[in-house]
């Protein structure tokens, strides 16, 4: 299994929106955040999903994951009884050279926060930095979606 | 919504098996038992199900419930990461006059336990007691499936 290498940045302004070739509304919450068996409900565009993840094995290379598409109506109902802390964001896909940035603009309790992520094939791999790209926040736990649910941006 | 009136009994012997008109294997476990949002995985015969239930409203008359059929293979995988305490039983349906008894024979950690349940339309409604019907245990919490998971029969 390939290792995922991702770098995460803040963004300076809204210029990424003009360059975006795809926008997807994402709303997600959890029925359970117990690490051994998390149950996530997600609406992504016009699709709903229920996703169950187990805990990884000791080497961290494999983790049980099961996902089933459900209707947006069902997902909406399930989000109503989910744990407090719903993530509500729009994901903009933006090309930059050979790479694609995923730029997440958050709403609700995380209104005002926008982060951009790029996936690389190798550590140290070069990429073209868009002008709107700001400070790097790779690895900063407070920007994890799981943390944004518990300690949203408006509380920072 | 109609009130459910159920009476539960132990059984004296295996004679109910000759009278049974339907047998269904049931295996179930929980991904989450948090009352506000329980997530149950169930295999019933050749069907799998994932069921999410919310907590009832104050008057107890309505409770959010969402169920989706999934493959038996998927349900089997999900049971593997479920909370400890899987319920494994065969349900026998047995007619007795105008009523149908559901007789559950348990296996695994509850091996040796068999309970029979009958649903009535009204409190005090009469029904024909089959010869194999034993002591009444209606309302005894230790016979609830949720309790049999936590404190199985073999520990009694």
Interface residues (C-beta under 8 A of the other chain):
Chain A: X31 X32 X34 X36 X37 X39 X50 X52 X54 X64 X66 X68 X70 X74 X77 X78 X80 X81 X82 X83
Chain B: X31 X32 X34 X36 X37 X39 X50 X52 X54 X64 X66 X68 X70 X74 X77 X78 X80 X81 X82 X83
